[in-house]
Amino acid sequence: MIIKTARKRRQAVLAGLCALGLAVSLSGCGGDSSSDQPTGGQAEFSFLGMPENTTVGSVLSTVAAGPCASTVADYPLKSSSQPQASYDQQLQLLAGQNALPSLIFAANTPSLAIELHDGGYLVDIDQALAEVGAAGAILPAAESVLRSLYGGDLFTLPAEFNIEGIWYNKQILADHGIGLPATWDELTAANQKLADAGVQPFSVAGSGGDGWNVTRLVGNYIFRSLGADALSQVADGKAKLTDPGYVAAAEAVSAWGQAGYFGPAPTAVDYATAMNTFLTGQAAFYYMGSWALASFNDPAQNQIGADNIGFLSFPNVSGGKGSADQVPANAGMPLALSTAGYGDGAKAWLSCLAQNYGTVALRDMGQITGFRVNDPVADLPALTTEVQDIIANAPSSVLWFEALFSAQATTTAQTNGGLLAEGSISGAEFMDAVQADLG
């Protein structure tokens, strides 16, 4: 049974605001709001965050009181927040009033961020960094993700950056004489060997919307087999998920489900349970992002030991156009600078953030960002250092399966991920359902 979902949330919000007579449409409910952007900036440096994310605000405060104190003394930080559920609506309202704060979370929806940038509301970050002498402050892998996410332009800052891949239990693989798989076929063979020995190969979550970690496997197979631009081709209407090469990826994951590689009942497993399954030694592999380092480095959660966990890049698909060097990644909630608030103060802040944000976030919050870490941070956990090195050396990256999809297609994919992991729907059925939402 394919699970379908509701649509048009953003359209309804925008239509409702226009109906109230608020000039929030970026092309205008009537008129152009980008033609009278102020150029002088603000005496303060205003930041609009979200109460659900406290890390960015904490880093900004620490930077302002520490390494950037003298640089930004004349431009005090003024923070406010808007709940994530209504954040995009607030951005539209403020843009219509030409009152966006100096620094903002770009938007929940990438398409809205693109619309804001195209309307002249957001600063071009690559040009701005060059102007303040901070070109190269963003790591190549992070820049690759941001440009891919936003249609090739760079107008956001990677305050968070996560790589994704397959984490594995070193002891389980050693006990069963399994080396690190370099291809999908080798990984499939390893799964079968483990299953034959009574060991669950993969821990996954497939309950409700938690099926995204299953769809990540589909997306990465597509990138490895068809190339890094394969899902951009779908977003641009040049290919469809129902084309044979795309269906093959979903069928490969469904075949794993039919073979029982994801355990007996993936649709009954939520995120927390899947994490616990891996950290208690009940599964050999676990696809997850590096945000899980907090759990991996926590002895109260991790019963197999941090030293017993390794990281495996998603393997190549034999004969495929992609490469394991293309690291699956995401930038969390990127930041953007508004043109309305971009004056001398914002330039001073940008210069100092480019130099210090990555170091402060890692040192004080244990968070890896897409900024270069210019000052060494001592006593990092080994896994954190390993991930940091992978990010620093990755030449490029790829997005996730739903990154360029509509909200409806995203939810349809993720709520059906568990069914795919059970093998109860075919890859063709899965792709049919998602493509139907893409049009």
Secondary structure, DSSP 8 states (H G I E B T S, - for coil): --------HHHHHHHHHHHTT----SS-SSS-TTTT--SS--SSEEEEEBTTB-HHHHHHHHHHHTTTTTTTTTS-EEEEE--GGGHHHHHHHHHHTT---SEEE--SSHHHHHHHHHTT-B--HHHHHHHTT-TT-B-HHHHHHHHHHTTT----B-S--EEEEEEEEHHHHHHTT-----BHHHHHHHHHHHHHTT-EEEE---SGGGGHHHHHHHHHHHHHHH-TTHHHHHHTTSS-TTSHHHHHHHHHHHHHHHTTTT-S-GGG--HHHHHHHHHTTSEEEEEEEGGGHHHHT-TTT-SS-GGGEEEE---B-TT-S--TTEEEEE-SS-EEEBSTT-SHHHHHHHHHHHHHHHHHHHHHH----SB---S---S--HHHHHHHHHHHH-SEEE--TTTTS-HHHHHHHHHHHHHHHHTSS-HHHHHHHHHHHH-
